[in-house]
Amino acid sequence: MNRVLLPPEELNTALAALPGWSLDAGELTRTFRFATYLEGAAFLTRVAEKAEALDHHPDLCLGWRKVTLRVQTHSAGGITALDIALAEAADLLHGGEVSRHA
């Protein structure tokens, strides 16, 4: 997968197609919410497995009924197609697990 920085217009287009994601301090960021702590932990594990398969390792933070992902390609110094792919994968893995308590 391409580890070249996305030009600003491509990044803006990609971000527009990723509801819930934002750009914060040069990282794609999203907090996913869950009905229980264990649902969040299971999701975190699935994201970690996908990240490992992509050889890409985001910052993952497990909290009470929530998981926050912070994604960027450190070796490129910003957002690449790999980051977009991981964000899309996380969204797919999240599926219908939206918290009843969001």
Secondary structure, DSSP 4 states (H G I P E B T S, - for coil): ---SBPPHHHHHHHHHTSTT-EEETTEEEEEEE-SSHHHHHHHHHHHHHHHHHHT---EEEEETTEEEEEE-BTTTTB-BHHHHHHHHHHHHHHTT---TT-
